[in-house]
């Protein structure tokens, strides 16, 4: 683990994967995991000569909490990580809760992102014309309701001990039951919540309760949106809403995939991120 210091004195915990001297790519993790989350097959990165850089969002794992943060606030943290590695411009992608943060970096630091990809990601909670929770699994609908209340309420909600885990459709369990994915996610979750629930609470509030703090239309670099049509965690309508507002978006909807289908989509997304702009 490497520590990066932000301009306001916070610490961001960073990891590297893949090829040490390879082409850098920044990855923004989902919720509630952290810097240990990534595609579990390292050859996905080494075969492409990628140096993958991941970090914990504030309050998760080894990163200093930042209560009340919005998605937009994450853009400067991403820039701080890029600065620490001497990266003037870099491709960036995010999965699920990481997708909006990747878009924030591209929107608010337009000279720093070469390309941006967002996989299985949420639209803003205040998305005009979008029925935000329609088709969403019950647990996330409850989280969205609590996110409209207080930070203390979210602590109680996420800290509750449910009698049974949420039931997921076969599209999700078929992917999540793969041993290598299960081991990776278990380790990433345990590390992310090791200091407590603050980071998860702030992620949930930023994603489920607050406006992002930037306009998706401000993303001017090439953008790739991937989504599974059968996603019960983040309904595909979120991707379609974003696609209509991102000026340079390429959209891929997999008709047979759910939320966890982003693992199988990752190799093609990495190939796209590494493409050179046409002359």
Backbone bond lengths (Angstrom), bond angles and torsions (degrees), N, CA, C in turn:
res aa  C-N    CA-C-N  psi(-1)  N-CA   C-N-CA  omega(-1)  CA-C   N-CA-C  phi
1 X - - - 1.468 - - 1.524 109.67 -
2 X 1.318 115.86 140.42 1.458 122.65 175.46 1.518 108.55 -117.88
3 X 1.329 117.49 143.98 1.449 121.65 178.21 1.521 110.13 -105.40
4 X 1.332 115.74 131.73 1.461 122.73 176.31 1.524 107.37 -113.80
5 X 1.326 116.38 132.71 1.456 121.50 -179.77 1.533 109.80 -96.83
6 X 1.322 116.50 130.99 1.459 121.27 178.53 1.526 110.20 -85.79
7 X 1.329 115.98 169.41 1.460 120.72 -178.63 1.520 112.16 -61.80
8 X 1.328 118.04 -29.58 1.462 120.96 179.61 1.522 112.75 -93.66
9 X 1.338 117.22 12.81 1.453 121.44 171.59 1.511 116.51 90.26
10 X 1.327 118.17 2.75 1.458 119.90 177.40 1.540 110.93 -78.26
11 X 1.335 114.88 163.62 1.463 121.63 176.96 1.522 109.42 -109.18
12 X 1.329 116.11 135.36 1.460 122.35 171.66 1.528 107.87 -114.57
13 X 1.324 116.38 126.90 1.461 121.22 179.75 1.524 109.54 -87.94
14 X 1.331 117.02 126.95 1.464 123.28 -170.38 1.523 110.34 -124.45
15 X 1.324 116.10 145.50 1.471 122.58 173.50 1.519 109.30 -129.31
16 X 1.337 115.95 157.83 1.455 122.53 174.81 1.523 109.61 -124.56
17 X 1.326 115.82 146.89 1.456 122.98 -177.93 1.529 108.61 -138.86
18 X 1.314 116.04 163.62 1.454 119.29 173.91 1.512 112.96 83.53
19 X 1.331 116.80 -135.95 1.458 123.84 -174.58 1.532 109.65 -93.99
20 X 1.343 118.97 116.58 1.472 120.75 -173.36 1.519 114.86 -56.19
21 X 1.326 117.84 -36.86 1.464 120.29 -179.21 1.528 111.30 -106.48
22 X 1.340 116.68 23.45 1.460 121.26 -176.66 1.514 113.61 -84.28
23 X 1.321 115.01 -172.48 1.464 122.04 178.63 1.527 109.48 -71.44
24 X 1.328 118.78 121.53 1.465 119.90 -176.11 1.528 112.60 -72.35
25 X 1.328 115.09 139.64 1.467 123.63 173.57 1.519 106.54 -137.48
26 X 1.330 117.45 131.26 1.459 121.68 176.38 1.529 109.92 -94.40
27 X 1.339 115.07 135.55 1.467 121.29 -178.40 1.517 109.97 -121.60
28 X 1.334 116.56 132.87 1.462 123.32 178.74 1.528 109.21 -109.09
29 X 1.315 115.66 118.07 1.462 122.38 -172.77 1.525 112.98 -73.94
30 X 1.338 114.91 165.25 1.453 121.35 175.39 1.517 111.79 -83.16
31 X 1.328 115.93 -164.30 1.463 123.01 -175.80 1.528 109.77 -125.48
32 X 1.335 120.62 132.63 1.458 129.03 3.66 1.537 111.15 -107.42
33 X 1.289 117.38 74.78 1.460 121.39 175.00 1.532 107.08 -119.90
34 X 1.332 117.99 -164.50 1.453 119.51 -177.04 1.506 111.47 -153.52
35 X 1.307 115.91 -145.65 1.466 121.99 -171.20 1.529 113.24 -65.87
36 X 1.345 118.52 -17.41 1.456 120.69 178.89 1.524 112.02 -82.48
37 X 1.315 117.46 -7.46 1.472 121.63 178.88 1.518 109.83 -81.16
38 X 1.326 114.87 134.38 1.470 122.16 176.99 1.517 106.03 -177.10
39 X 1.327 118.17 179.51 1.456 119.88 172.20 1.529 107.27 -64.99
40 X 1.346 118.48 128.88 1.466 119.45 -172.42 1.525 114.88 -73.14
41 X 1.322 117.67 -13.96 1.468 120.51 179.18 1.524 108.80 -91.48
42 X 1.315 116.95 104.92 1.465 120.90 -174.94 1.524 112.41 -63.24
43 X 1.335 117.30 -22.41 1.463 118.61 -179.81 1.538 111.63 -68.49
44 X 1.323 117.05 -19.28 1.465 119.85 173.81 1.532 109.76 -57.36
45 X 1.328 115.80 -33.30 1.460 121.02 179.39 1.532 112.21 -92.91
46 X 1.323 116.96 -46.23 1.465 119.03 -175.90 1.525 112.00 -65.71
47 X 1.327 117.72 -35.41 1.464 119.91 -179.37 1.530 112.06 -67.26
48 X 1.320 116.29 -19.59 1.457 121.13 179.53 1.532 111.60 -104.92
49 X 1.324 116.14 2.31 1.451 119.54 -178.85 1.514 113.14 65.68
50 X 1.357 116.55 38.81 1.464 121.47 -176.09 1.523 110.47 -100.76
51 X 1.306 115.02 135.58 1.470 123.04 169.11 1.519 106.59 -101.77
52 X 1.323 117.14 99.02 1.462 121.62 -176.48 1.527 109.36 -85.32
53 X 1.328 115.31 131.35 1.462 121.99 -179.94 1.528 108.16 -118.14
54 X 1.327 115.92 124.09 1.459 122.05 -179.72 1.528 108.94 -125.27
55 X 1.335 116.69 155.61 1.466 118.67 174.97 1.520 110.14 -151.85
56 X 1.346 114.57 156.38 1.459 121.56 177.31 1.521 110.18 -77.33
57 X 1.323 117.43 130.09 1.453 118.78 170.06 1.544 109.24 -67.40
58 X 1.346 117.46 160.23 1.465 120.16 -173.80 1.527 113.64 -52.56
59 X 1.335 114.35 133.38 1.455 121.90 177.95 1.508 114.51 88.44
60 X 1.317 118.07 -13.04 1.453 122.46 178.07 1.530 109.41 -98.27
61 X 1.327 116.97 140.78 1.452 121.05 175.97 1.512 112.76 55.80
62 X 1.342 115.84 -119.22 1.453 120.63 -176.63 1.505 115.53 -99.33
63 X 1.335 118.78 11.09 1.463 121.35 -177.76 1.528 111.95 -96.37
64 X 1.320 115.54 143.23 1.466 122.47 -179.82 1.527 110.60 -63.63
65 X 1.332 118.14 134.80 1.472 119.77 177.60 1.526 112.34 -61.43
66 X 1.325 115.14 154.82 1.465 122.24 174.63 1.525 107.63 -143.04
67 X 1.336 117.74 77.80 1.467 121.26 -175.88 1.521 111.49 -56.96
68 X 1.328 115.14 141.65 1.454 121.16 177.25 1.511 114.92 81.70
69 X 1.320 116.98 7.17 1.467 119.28 -178.21 1.532 111.40 -64.90
70 X 1.322 113.90 147.88 1.452 121.66 173.02 1.529 108.72 -105.48
71 X 1.315 116.35 169.55 1.460 120.12 176.04 1.519 110.24 -57.30
72 X 1.331 116.89 -42.22 1.465 120.34 -178.66 1.514 112.45 -59.13
73 X 1.326 117.37 -31.54 1.463 120.71 -179.06 1.521 111.91 -64.98
74 X 1.328 116.53 -24.13 1.452 119.95 179.23 1.515 114.20 -68.97
75 X 1.329 117.29 -19.30 1.464 120.40 -176.83 1.523 111.38 -62.29
76 X 1.328 117.38 -42.09 1.462 119.97 -180.00 1.522 111.55 -69.63
77 X 1.335 117.46 -31.39 1.461 119.36 176.00 1.534 110.73 -65.74
78 X 1.320 116.22 -40.87 1.464 119.66 177.18 1.522 109.95 -63.05
79 X 1.329 116.01 -41.68 1.460 119.87 178.14 1.524 110.87 -63.41
80 X 1.338 118.03 -37.07 1.465 121.19 178.77 1.526 110.98 -64.16
81 X 1.324 116.69 -39.66 1.465 119.95 176.89 1.521 109.93 -65.58
82 X 1.322 117.36 -44.99 1.463 120.45 177.94 1.525 110.80 -59.14
83 X 1.327 117.12 -42.21 1.458 120.83 178.66 1.526 111.26 -61.33
84 X 1.338 116.41 -42.52 1.462 120.36 -177.73 1.521 111.98 -62.26
85 X 1.331 116.28 -27.65 1.457 120.71 179.56 1.535 111.98 -98.35
86 X 1.323 116.67 6.55 1.457 120.53 178.36 1.509 114.37 68.40
87 X 1.334 116.56 33.71 1.463 121.43 -176.33 1.520 110.05 -102.88
88 X 1.315 116.75 110.34 1.456 120.13 176.96 1.522 110.94 -73.07
89 X 1.350 116.50 -44.90 1.459 121.56 179.68 1.527 107.63 -136.52
90 X 1.325 116.56 142.54 1.464 119.94 -172.35 1.528 109.37 -157.33
91 X 1.336 117.73 143.62 1.467 119.31 171.54 1.524 110.24 -75.07
92 X 1.325 116.36 147.98 1.460 121.27 -176.49 1.520 109.29 -139.93
93 X 1.333 116.06 141.64 1.459 119.14 174.17 1.517 110.11 -143.36
94 X 1.326 115.07 155.01 1.451 121.11 -179.71 1.511 110.52 -140.02
95 X 1.327 114.74 152.52 1.457 122.57 -179.19 1.519 109.16 -116.93
96 X 1.316 117.45 135.72 1.458 123.38 175.51 1.530 109.43 54.91
97 X 1.341 118.52 -116.88 1.454 120.41 179.44 1.515 113.96 -65.21
98 X 1.326 117.63 -16.31 1.457 120.64 176.74 1.517 113.38 -80.24
99 X 1.340 117.14 -22.36 1.458 120.35 -178.66 1.517 114.07 -58.07
100 X 1.359 118.83 -49.71 1.462 119.10 178.01 1.524 112.98 -59.95
101 X 1.342 117.46 -33.73 1.464 120.32 178.98 1.529 110.90 -69.23
102 X 1.320 117.15 -36.62 1.468 119.73 175.28 1.527 110.15 -63.47
103 X 1.327 116.99 -42.50 1.464 120.57 178.10 1.528 111.20 -64.66
104 X 1.340 117.10 -35.35 1.461 120.69 178.64 1.523 110.81 -61.97
105 X 1.317 116.81 -42.86 1.462 120.65 179.20 1.523 110.36 -61.40
106 X 1.328 116.07 -45.69 1.465 119.85 -179.22 1.528 111.74 -65.80
107 X 1.333 117.15 -34.53 1.464 120.35 -178.83 1.522 112.31 -75.44
108 X 1.333 116.46 -41.02 1.461 120.81 -171.68 1.523 113.57 -96.38
109 X 1.323 116.72 -13.62 1.470 121.70 173.69 1.537 107.78 -130.86
110 X 1.327 116.97 63.85 1.468 120.54 -171.68 1.522 114.27 -62.95
111 X 1.327 116.89 -18.79 1.461 119.90 179.06 1.525 112.52 -89.52
112 X 1.341 116.56 0.30 1.465 119.66 -175.16 1.532 113.18 -106.92
113 X 1.324 117.71 -28.92 1.465 121.50 -177.73 1.524 109.75 -94.22
114 X 1.341 116.64 128.86 1.462 119.86 175.10 1.511 110.78 -82.39
115 X 1.318 116.39 -43.57 1.460 124.20 176.74 1.517 107.62 -148.75
116 X 1.336 116.34 157.53 1.451 119.97 178.62 1.523 109.01 -138.63
117 X 1.335 115.56 137.76 1.464 121.42 176.52 1.522 109.17 -126.45
118 X 1.317 115.62 141.24 1.457 122.81 -179.21 1.527 107.86 -130.35
119 X 1.339 116.48 119.71 1.463 121.82 -174.09 1.523 110.18 -114.12
120 X 1.335 116.65 128.39 1.469 122.95 174.14 1.522 111.36 51.91
121 X 1.332 116.53 43.00 1.458 120.92 -168.89 1.521 112.89 -105.73
122 X 1.317 113.80 157.72 1.448 123.11 179.03 1.521 112.39 -76.23
123 X 1.317 115.77 151.58 1.460 122.85 164.95 1.530 107.89 -88.24
124 X 1.338 118.09 166.84 1.478 119.57 177.90 1.522 111.29 -61.37
125 X 1.322 115.99 148.06 1.464 120.22 -179.98 1.523 111.37 -62.88
126 X 1.333 117.39 -29.32 1.466 120.53 -179.64 1.531 111.84 -96.09
127 X 1.353 116.62 25.03 1.471 121.10 -177.91 1.525 110.62 -60.31
128 X 1.307 116.08 117.74 1.458 121.72 -177.57 1.525 110.49 -67.52
129 X 1.332 116.16 126.87 1.453 121.09 176.57 1.512 115.19 85.20
130 X 1.336 118.47 -0.11 1.467 121.84 -179.97 1.519 109.79 -104.69
131 X 1.332 116.50 125.82 1.469 121.17 171.22 1.528 105.62 -78.29
132 X 1.323 116.22 94.18 1.461 123.36 -161.75 1.528 113.85 -62.03
133 X 1.304 118.52 -36.59 1.468 121.37 -177.02 1.525 113.12 -100.58
134 X 1.320 119.00 0.55 1.466 120.68 -179.10 1.522 110.49 -61.88
135 X 1.330 116.56 125.76 1.451 121.46 179.46 1.513 114.86 80.45
136 X 1.325 118.21 4.29 1.463 122.90 -176.99 1.522 110.32 -88.43
137 X 1.334 116.51 144.00 1.456 120.83 -179.79 1.529 110.57 -60.75
138 X 1.342 115.12 151.89 1.462 121.32 -170.67 1.527 112.85 -56.65
139 X 1.341 117.65 -41.12 1.454 119.96 -178.37 1.517 112.62 -60.53
140 X 1.323 117.22 -40.56 1.456 120.10 178.95 1.528 112.38 -73.56
141 X 1.326 116.87 -31.28 1.462 119.37 174.78 1.530 109.36 -62.70
142 X 1.332 117.14 -41.84 1.470 120.05 177.54 1.524 111.04 -64.09
143 X 1.331 116.81 -43.10 1.462 120.10 178.88 1.522 110.60 -60.96
144 X 1.333 117.27 -40.40 1.455 120.94 178.79 1.521 111.43 -62.43
145 X 1.333 117.04 -36.20 1.462 120.61 178.72 1.528 110.75 -69.47
146 X 1.325 116.62 -43.44 1.471 120.55 -179.93 1.524 110.75 -66.12
147 X 1.333 117.45 -32.76 1.465 121.54 -178.67 1.524 112.08 -64.14
148 X 1.314 117.61 -15.04 1.461 121.62 177.09 1.535 111.02 -85.58
149 X 1.336 116.82 -3.10 1.463 120.65 -176.81 1.527 109.75 -106.05
150 X 1.314 118.97 -125.51 1.464 120.41 -173.05 1.520 111.06 -112.44
151 X 1.328 114.50 164.81 1.462 120.64 176.90 1.533 110.30 -62.79
152 X 1.312 115.84 -37.55 1.468 119.98 178.96 1.528 110.39 -64.17
153 X 1.318 117.00 -40.56 1.465 120.54 177.48 1.526 110.62 -60.89
154 X 1.340 116.59 -39.23 1.462 119.24 179.61 1.522 111.09 -67.16
155 X 1.327 117.26 -37.72 1.462 120.43 175.58 1.526 110.48 -57.73
156 X 1.321 116.09 -47.24 1.465 120.40 -179.82 1.528 109.98 -63.29
157 X 1.324 116.60 -44.38 1.469 121.50 -178.10 1.531 111.59 -60.66
158 X 1.321 116.79 -48.81 1.463 119.32 -177.24 1.519 112.34 -75.75
159 X 1.325 116.90 -23.47 1.461 119.96 -179.84 1.510 113.89 -87.71
160 X 1.333 117.50 -4.97 1.462 120.35 179.88 1.519 110.32 -64.36
161 X 1.317 115.80 148.96 1.461 121.54 179.36 1.524 108.42 -102.83
162 X 1.315 118.56 94.33 1.464 119.89 -176.88 1.524 110.73 -66.87
163 X 1.307 115.80 153.57 1.466 119.93 -179.05 1.516 111.77 -71.44
164 X 1.322 116.86 -21.83 1.464 120.45 179.52 1.519 108.22 -154.55
165 X 1.331 117.01 148.12 1.468 119.28 177.36 1.520 110.12 -67.65
166 X 1.331 117.66 158.12 1.465 119.53 -179.96 1.519 110.89 -63.28
167 X 1.317 115.87 143.61 1.462 120.51 177.74 1.514 109.20 -83.37
168 X 1.300 115.49 127.97 1.457 120.79 -178.70 1.523 109.55 -113.38
169 X 1.319 116.64 148.65 1.474 119.46 179.03 1.521 110.96 -70.35
170 X 1.328 114.49 167.96 1.463 120.50 -176.59 1.521 112.23 -60.85
171 X 1.323 117.55 -29.12 1.471 119.43 178.49 1.523 111.24 -59.07
172 X 1.337 117.65 -32.26 1.467 121.60 179.87 1.518 111.40 -85.75
173 X 1.331 117.38 -49.10 1.457 120.15 -175.11 1.527 112.17 -65.37
174 X 1.324 117.54 -29.17 1.461 120.07 179.21 1.516 111.45 -62.35
175 X 1.335 116.44 -32.03 1.469 120.85 179.18 1.523 110.42 -89.65
176 X 1.315 117.84 -46.78 1.460 121.35 -175.01 1.522 112.95 -68.32
177 X 1.324 117.87 -20.50 1.468 120.57 179.16 1.524 112.96 -83.31
178 X 1.321 117.72 -4.58 1.461 119.02 174.87 1.531 108.00 -64.51
179 X 1.334 118.63 129.19 1.475 120.45 -172.83 1.518 113.96 -54.87
180 X 1.329 117.44 -42.29 1.462 119.24 -176.04 1.527 111.35 -67.86
181 X 1.335 117.67 -34.09 1.459 120.66 177.65 1.521 110.45 -73.61
182 X 1.333 116.60 -42.63 1.462 120.32 178.45 1.520 112.69 -60.08
183 X 1.330 117.14 -43.44 1.467 120.25 179.49 1.526 110.99 -64.39
184 X 1.323 116.02 -44.30 1.461 119.44 -178.95 1.521 111.12 -62.50
185 X 1.335 117.59 -47.49 1.453 120.70 -177.51 1.524 111.97 -65.47
186 X 1.334 117.10 -37.83 1.465 119.96 178.42 1.522 110.80 -62.24
187 X 1.324 116.69 -44.40 1.466 120.48 179.51 1.526 111.09 -67.17
188 X 1.340 116.98 -40.84 1.462 120.89 -178.51 1.529 111.07 -66.78
189 X 1.320 116.70 -39.90 1.466 120.37 178.46 1.530 111.02 -66.84
190 X 1.341 116.63 -47.24 1.461 120.23 -178.09 1.520 111.26 -59.25
191 X 1.327 116.78 -40.74 1.461 119.95 -179.95 1.529 110.99 -70.78
192 X 1.328 116.84 -38.71 1.462 120.41 -176.97 1.523 112.41 -63.85
193 X 1.343 117.55 -39.62 1.467 120.42 -176.55 1.521 112.49 -97.63
194 X 1.340 116.89 5.41 1.464 121.10 179.56 1.530 112.06 -53.28
195 X 1.348 120.41 -42.83 1.467 118.96 179.44 1.526 114.03 -79.73
196 X 1.322 118.44 -3.09 1.457 122.55 -176.98 1.515 111.65 124.35
197 X 1.331 115.96 -169.34 1.462 121.22 -172.86 1.523 114.11 -93.92
198 X 1.335 118.82 -2.12 1.467 120.15 -172.76 1.524 112.94 -55.74
199 X 1.329 117.29 -45.69 1.458 119.86 -178.23 1.511 112.51 -64.33
200 X 1.334 116.24 -41.38 1.462 121.06 177.94 1.529 110.30 -64.66
201 X 1.323 116.18 -42.93 1.458 120.43 178.43 1.525 110.76 -58.85
202 X 1.330 116.90 -46.64 1.461 119.65 -178.24 1.522 111.96 -68.59
203 X 1.323 117.56 -35.54 1.460 120.11 174.26 1.521 110.77 -62.25
204 X 1.334 116.31 -46.44 1.465 120.67 -178.30 1.524 111.30 -63.02
205 X 1.330 117.18 -41.75 1.456 119.83 179.33 1.525 111.24 -66.27
206 X 1.328 117.31 -41.82 1.462 120.49 -179.55 1.516 112.07 -65.19
207 X 1.338 116.73 -36.60 1.463 121.01 -174.22 1.526 112.87 -90.54
208 X 1.327 117.06 -33.34 1.457 121.37 -172.91 1.533 113.86 -105.40
209 X 1.341 117.37 -13.05 1.449 118.18 -173.99 1.509 116.69 -127.16
210 X 1.327 118.22 -27.43 1.460 121.02 -171.03 1.527 112.35 -110.31
211 X 1.328 117.71 150.76 1.469 119.86 168.49 1.529 109.20 -60.24
212 X 1.318 116.23 151.39 1.466 120.26 -178.22 1.524 112.96 -65.48
213 X 1.322 117.79 -35.39 1.449 120.36 -176.53 1.516 113.47 94.56
214 X 1.322 117.34 9.52 1.463 122.02 173.45 1.525 108.24 -154.84
215 X 1.330 115.44 161.34 1.455 121.90 -179.38 1.533 108.83 -95.84
216 X 1.336 119.14 123.70 1.468 119.75 177.44 1.518 113.47 -55.11
217 X 1.326 117.55 -26.74 1.459 120.59 179.38 1.519 112.56 -65.44
218 X 1.341 117.06 -13.28 1.461 121.15 178.38 1.530 112.57 -78.93
219 X 1.323 117.37 -6.50 1.476 120.79 177.69 1.531 107.47 -79.45
220 X 1.312 116.64 108.76 1.462 120.90 -173.80 1.528 113.57 -106.05
221 X 1.338 117.69 -5.05 1.467 120.19 179.25 1.529 108.89 -87.81
222 X 1.346 117.90 163.09 1.466 119.58 175.92 1.530 110.92 -55.10
223 X 1.329 115.35 133.93 1.462 121.86 -173.17 1.519 109.70 -129.75
224 X 1.319 116.00 136.31 1.463 121.83 175.91 1.514 109.14 -117.22
225 X 1.324 116.29 126.71 1.465 122.04 172.82 1.520 108.47 -110.77
226 X 1.340 115.93 127.88 1.463 120.73 173.70 1.522 107.89 -120.31
227 X 1.345 115.60 139.86 1.461 119.22 177.82 1.521 109.53 -154.04
228 X 1.324 115.86 145.64 1.449 121.50 172.60 1.516 110.63 -88.47
229 X 1.315 116.99 131.24 1.463 120.21 -177.50 1.526 112.51 -65.66
230 X 1.343 117.39 -21.47 1.460 121.64 -176.84 1.529 112.20 -99.66
231 X 1.315 117.76 14.81 1.470 122.74 -174.78 1.531 111.04 -66.07
232 X 1.365 118.43 118.43 1.458 120.41 176.52 1.528 112.52 -93.67
233 X 1.328 116.92 -10.72 1.461 122.14 -177.19 1.523 110.03 -84.29
234 X 1.330 115.48 -50.30 1.465 122.96 173.63 1.524 106.68 -127.92
235 X 1.316 118.96 103.50 1.470 120.57 -176.22 1.529 112.55 -58.09
236 X 1.324 115.19 148.90 1.456 121.38 -175.08 1.528 112.69 -62.19
237 X 1.323 117.37 -19.76 1.471 119.86 177.10 1.527 111.75 -59.38
238 X 1.332 117.16 -26.42 1.463 120.32 178.20 1.528 110.47 -65.01
239 X 1.333 116.86 -43.33 1.467 120.27 178.28 1.522 111.03 -65.48
240 X 1.316 116.45 -39.09 1.463 119.29 -179.27 1.531 110.71 -67.01
241 X 1.331 117.04 -36.36 1.467 120.14 176.57 1.523 109.92 -63.21
242 X 1.317 116.90 -46.38 1.464 120.71 179.69 1.531 111.13 -63.69
243 X 1.322 116.38 -42.07 1.463 120.47 -177.40 1.525 111.49 -59.16
244 X 1.323 116.11 -33.43 1.460 119.72 -178.90 1.523 112.68 -74.77
245 X 1.341 116.84 -10.75 1.466 119.95 -174.53 1.522 113.55 -119.42
246 X 1.303 118.17 -16.12 1.463 121.22 176.74 1.526 108.66 -85.11
247 X 1.325 118.40 120.61 1.466 120.26 -169.70 1.517 115.64 -68.85
248 X 1.325 118.44 -21.56 1.466 120.09 -176.66 1.530 110.59 -129.93
249 X 1.333 115.79 47.58 1.457 120.51 -173.90 1.521 112.63 -95.75
250 X 1.319 114.43 135.58 1.462 123.10 165.26 1.516 106.64 -104.59
251 X 1.323 117.80 130.04 1.458 121.69 -173.56 1.517 110.22 -117.09
252 X 1.331 115.84 129.93 1.452 122.11 173.92 1.517 108.70 -120.56
253 X 1.327 117.75 116.66 1.465 123.40 175.38 1.517 107.36 -109.45
254 X 1.318 117.19 115.36 1.466 121.47 177.71 1.519 108.25 -87.21
255 X 1.336 118.56 115.21 1.467 120.06 -173.84 1.522 114.03 -68.68
256 X 1.328 117.38 -17.87 1.460 120.71 -175.06 1.520 113.71 -108.64
257 X 1.329 118.32 3.27 1.467 121.77 -173.39 1.516 111.93 -105.60
258 X 1.327 114.13 153.23 1.454 121.50 170.82 1.511 109.83 -106.81
259 X 1.331 116.37 -156.02 1.461 121.19 -176.34 1.531 111.33 -63.81
260 X 1.331 116.70 -47.46 1.464 120.48 -176.28 1.521 112.77 -71.15
261 X 1.323 117.33 -5.47 1.458 120.30 175.77 1.513 113.39 -61.36
262 X 1.346 116.66 -11.94 1.470 118.71 178.77 1.525 111.83 -62.25
263 X 1.334 117.89 -25.89 1.470 119.40 177.10 1.527 110.37 -62.15
264 X 1.318 116.96 -45.75 1.460 120.26 -179.30 1.527 111.72 -72.67
265 X 1.317 117.33 -23.49 1.463 120.75 179.10 1.525 112.32 -80.81
266 X 1.327 117.62 -17.97 1.464 121.07 -171.94 1.528 114.36 -57.86
267 X 1.335 121.30 -45.28 1.472 118.42 -178.70 1.522 113.61 -56.11
268 X 1.319 117.45 -45.27 1.465 119.95 179.40 1.525 111.22 -66.30
269 X 1.319 117.59 -34.87 1.463 121.20 177.93 1.522 110.22 -65.15
270 X 1.328 117.14 -41.91 1.463 120.50 178.34 1.529 110.83 -63.07
271 X 1.330 116.71 -40.87 1.471 119.33 177.07 1.525 110.30 -59.45
272 X 1.327 116.32 -41.98 1.465 120.23 179.90 1.528 110.87 -65.69
273 X 1.318 117.38 -41.71 1.459 120.74 -179.19 1.518 112.65 -62.01
274 X 1.347 116.30 -30.48 1.453 120.84 -176.96 1.524 113.52 -88.21
275 X 1.338 116.79 -5.79 1.459 119.66 -179.87 1.527 110.80 -61.91
276 X 1.313 115.55 140.56 1.456 120.60 175.88 1.536 108.80 -85.37
277 X 1.324 116.94 144.18 1.478 119.19 178.15 1.512 110.42 -62.93
278 X 1.316 115.64 143.91 1.463 119.74 179.98 1.520 110.16 -69.86
279 X 1.332 115.59 149.29 1.472 119.74 -177.32 1.520 110.67 -70.74
